[in-house]
């Protein structure tokens, strides 16, 4: 009885906790998390063609058919450092401004249950993305503090099946919840279609969902191919910020596609797997994220909050990952990985992105899993997102030079159980 109850409790606890305490994303590509759970994070976010435990279902739902009965609960300790440097003269205040709130705790977890020899059902919860900035000095000239707080949490149901020898498919619905707040944006009231719903309206919730599907093919003993697709997550609008986000407060979650392969060398004495993958995040599909917010956009007659209103000017993002998994002993597995992504926005989009300086482009990760016995195990990882600066200016506020900078540290720890 204890073995039946334990994993279900782990998965349920993780889902409830995440729904209540979804936090800003861990080490990120834009604002989308670079992997889920300690296994994937130890490979710099890879996992579409390599299994990484229950949270590997978020990388590729098809893993569920191979995973078996398993549960996990994980915690990520995330520390971002972000700052803005403004030069020149007025109207923006000049100097270096550092954001507060440099420590976040984010839970995740779930469980996978074998239905029969070829299929399984899973439920898992995770933080997919988020942004947080809080500047004690409002360099725009409004009230203090200045900043935004976006948090996203997801709970997914998954069915996976081996439809032919070596060919696995999986997928299911994903339920999403968001929370957002903006403060200190009063100087942009003249650019807004709805100034009363632009800023300082407290936290507001948004709900919605979509789906995630995946396929996994073991071509032979040495090669596995994987692919996954997350649909757009259609969310209820942020009515209290209908004067900020384009399309009257719309803030959907962009679709994501991932393709990858895993190669295992021929000698059986070398328990090594190398994986390579490519991912695209379609930020351009969400107007509030991708519409330009540069000088031309702010003065083009389409105010903030309108259908074609200014956004953050983010581009579709490509992510490349290379990682390795080494089974050092029967109990100990070691992981390492690196990822690189394209720049999130053009240099002339720096003004509004002082609120969301998602500049990091290179991640390096290391991780491990250790089986402690009786079905239990521990997993952990460390990721560093290297400091990256994006520099530009915006004539809408005097043409002053603006530098955006961020780096990130992340430690993930978790417990797993197999039965």
N, C-alpha and C positions, 0 to 999 in steps of 0.2 A: 504493500500500500504506500509506503513512503516513496518508492521509486516512481509510482504513478502520479502522486501528488506534487512532488518536488518540481519537475520541469514545468508543469502547468502553472504553478504558483510563480515561478520565475518569469514566465512569459506574460502573465496577467499583470504582475507587479510592474514590469517594465512599461507595458502599454499605458497603464493608468498614470504612472509617474510622469511619463513623457508628455501625455496629454495635459497634465497640470503644470509641468515645469519645462516645457520646450524652450531652449535657449538659443542664443546666437550661434551660428554654425561654427564647427571646428574648422581646422585648417582648410582653406577654401579656394575654389576656382570661381572668381566673381563672388557670389554669395552661396554657391552650391558646395556642399561638403565634399572634401577629397577622400571619399571612402567611408565605410560604415563598419563599426566594430574593430576590435584590436587586430584581427587577422588581416582585413583589407588595409587598414591604416598602416600596418607594418610593411605593406607593399606599395606605399605612396598612393593608395586608392585603387589599386588594381584588384581584379577579382571576377571579371566577366567570364574568363576561361579557367580560373583556378578557384576551387572551393575555399571558403574562409569561415566556415561555421554558419550559425543561424543568420547572422547579419549579412552573410554572403548572398542571401536571397534578395537583398536590396541591390546588389550588384548584378545578379542574374537569377531570376526566379526559377529557372530550370534546374539549379543546383539542388532543389528540394527533393527531387526524385533519387538523388545519389546520397543525400545527407543522412538519411535514417532518423531514428528517434533521438532528438537532441534539443537542448535548451541552453540559453545563455542570458546573462545580465551584465551590462557593461557601463562604464562611466568614463567620460572624457573630461580632462582638466585642460581648459583652453585659455591661453594667455596671448592676446594680440596687443601689439604696440603700434599705435597709429598717430600721425601728426601731420599738420599742415603748416607750411611756411609761406608767408605772403610778403612780397617786397613792394617797392615803389611807394607811391603816396596814396592819399585818400581816393575813393571813399571807404575801402576796406581797411580795417585795422591791420597794421603791419607787425611782423614778428613771427615767432614759432609758437604754435598752439598744439598742445598735446591733449589727446582725448583721455578721459577718465575711464574707469571700469576695465581693468586689465586682467580679470580673473573670472572665469565662468565654469560651472559644473553642469555637464549635460549627460543625462542617462539614455540608455538604449537597451534593447533586448527583445526576446521572443522565443518561440518554440516551434519545432517541426515534428510532426507525428506521422509515422509510417502507416498507410492504409492497407497496402498489400505489398507484394514483392516489386511492383512496378510503379507505385504511386504514393504520394504523400500530401498532407495538408499542413500548412504553416501559418503562423501569425507573428508579425514582428513590428516593432515600433522604433522610430529613429528621428533624429533631428536632421532635416535635409538642408536647411540653409538659414541665413539670418544676417543682420547687420546691426552694429551698435556703435554710436559715437556720442560723446558728451563733452563739449568744450565749456570750461568755466567762463571764458571770455567769448562773447559773441562778436566775432570779427565782421559780421554783416551789420551790426548796429542795433539789433533787436534785443529782446529780453534774454536773460541768461538762466540756465545753461542753454546752449545751442546744440542740437543733435537729433538723431533719429534712433529708434529702437524697433527692429523688426525681428520677430521670432517665428519659426516654423516648426511644426511637429507633424509626423505622419504615422498612421497605423495601417498596415497592409495585410490582406488575406491572400493566401497563395495556394494554388493547386498545381502540382508538378507530376509528370508521368513520363516513363520511358515508352515511347511510341514504337520504337524499333530498336534492335540491338545497338547500343551505343548512342542512340539519338534520344535526347531528353528535351521536353518542352515544359514551360511553366508560366504562370501568370495569375492575375487577379486584381480586384479593386484596391485602390489606395484612398484612404480618407485623410483629409488634410485640415489643419487648423493654423491660423496665423494670428499674431498680435502685433499691433503697430502703434507707435506714437511719434509725433514730431514736435519739437519745441524751438522757439526762437526765430521763426521764419517770417516775422511781421514785415521786414523790409521787402518781401516779395508780394505783399498784398496787392500792389498796383499791377502785378503781372498775373493775378489770379482771377478766374471767372467766378469764384465763390470764396471771397476772403474770410468769411465766417467759418469755413471748413478747410482752412489752410494749415493752421498750427495751434499748438497749446490746447488741444481738446482731449488730452488724456489718452490712455490706452483703449484701443478698439479691437474687437475680435472679428475674424473673417473665417468662413468655413467653405469647404468644397471637397473636390477629389477628382480622381482620374483612374488610370490603370497602368499596370506595368506587366510586360511580357518578356520572355526570353527563350533562347534555344541553346543547347549545348550538344556538340557532336564529338564523340571520341572516334576520330578517324582511324586511329590504330593505337598501339601501346605507347607510342612516342609523341602523338600530336592530338591536341584537343582544340576545337574551334568554338568560340562563344559569341553571342550577340544578345543585346537587350535593348528594349525601347520603353521609355516612360512617356506617356501621353502628356499633353498639356493638362495642368490641374486647374479646372475652372472654379474660381473662388467668388464668394459674395464680395461686393465692393466695400471699401472702407468709406462709409457715408460721411463720417466725421472728418475725412481728409479728401472729400470730393473736389476741393479747390486746390489740391496739390498734385494728385496722380491723374494722368490722362484718362479719358473716358470716365469721368465722374467718380474717381476713386477706385477704378479697377486695378487689381494687382494679382494677376494669375501667375502660376508657377510655370516656367518654360518647359517644353519637351526636351528629352535627352536621349541620344542614341549612343551606344557603345559597341565596338567590335574588337575582338582580340583573339589571340592564340596562345597556347601553352605548349612548350616543347620539353620533353624528357629525354636526356641523352640515352643512347643505346645500352651502355654497360650497366648491368643491374647493380653493380657495386657502387654506383654513383647516384645516390638518392636525391637528385637535384631537378627542380623544375624551373624553367625560365619562361616568363610571360611578357608579352608586348601587347599593348592595346591603344586604341584611339577612341576618343569620346568627343562628341559635339553637344554643346549646350546652346539651345536656340533662344538666346535672350532677345533676338530681333523679333520674335513672335509676340512679345508683350510690349505694348505701346508705352506704358508708364515707365518701363525700364529702358527701352531702346530709342524712343523719340529724342531727338537732339535737344539739349538744353543750353547750347552755346548762344552767343550774342544775337546771331541771326534768328534763331528760334524764339528767343525771348521777346524779340521785337517784331515778330512776323504776323501779329494779329490773331494768333491762336493761344489764348491765355492758359495758364496752368489749370488743369482740371477739365479742359475741353477735349473733344474727341481727338484732335490733332495737337493737343497741348504739349509743351516741353516735358521731357523726361530726363534721364541721366545719360543718354547717348551711348548705352552699352551695345557692343557688337556681339554677334554669335561668337562663341569661344570654342576653340579646339584644344584638347588636352591629350598629350602623349605620355604614356607610362611604360617603364621597363622595370621589372622586378624579378626576384629570385626567391625560391623556397627550398631550404635544405633540411632534410630529416637527419639531424645529427645523431639521434638515438631513437629507440622505439618510443621514448617518452618526450623527447625534446625536438621541437621544430623551430628553425630560425628563418627569419624573413628580412628582406631589405628591398628598397625600391627608390625610384626617382621619377618625378613627373615635371612636365613643362607645359605651360599654357600660353596662349596668345594674349596680347594686352587687352584689357577689358573695355577700354574706350580710347578714342583719339585724344590727342593733347589739348585740343580746343574745347574739351568737355569738362575741364577741371573745376569750374565754378561750382556747379551743383554737386559734384562728386567730392567736395570737401566733406559732405555729409556721409559719403560712402566710398572711402578711399581703398577700393579692393585691388590694390596694386600687385600683390605677390604673384610670381610666375613660376618659381622653381621650388619644389618640395623634395626633401630627402627624408627617408624613413627607415627605421629598424624596428624589429619586433620579434616576439617569440610566443610559443605555446608549450605548456608543460603538463603532461598527464600525471596527476598526483595519485591516482588509483581509485578503484571502485567506481569508475565512470566519471569522476570529477577531474577538472582541469582548470588551469589558469592561463590567461593570455594577456599580453601587454605590448605596447608600442610607443615609440617616440617619433614625432615628426617636427621638422623645422621648415617653415616657409621663409625663405631668405628675403631680406629687406629689398624692396624695389621702390623706385621713385618715378612718378609720372609728372612732368613739368609742362606748363602751358600758361595761357592767360585768357581773359575774357573781356572784350571791350565794353560789354554791358555794364561792368562795374569798374570802369576806368582803365582797363587794359593792364592791370597790375599782374606781375608774374606770380604764379602759384605753384608750389611743389606739394604733391601728395605722396605720403610714404607710409608703408606698413611692413612689419614682419610678425611672425607668429610662432609660438611654441605650443606643443600639444602632447599630452601624455594620456594614453587610453589603457585602462585596466578592466579586466572582466573575469567572470567565472563561468565555466561551461559544465554541462552534465549530459552524458550519453547513457542510454539504457536499451 
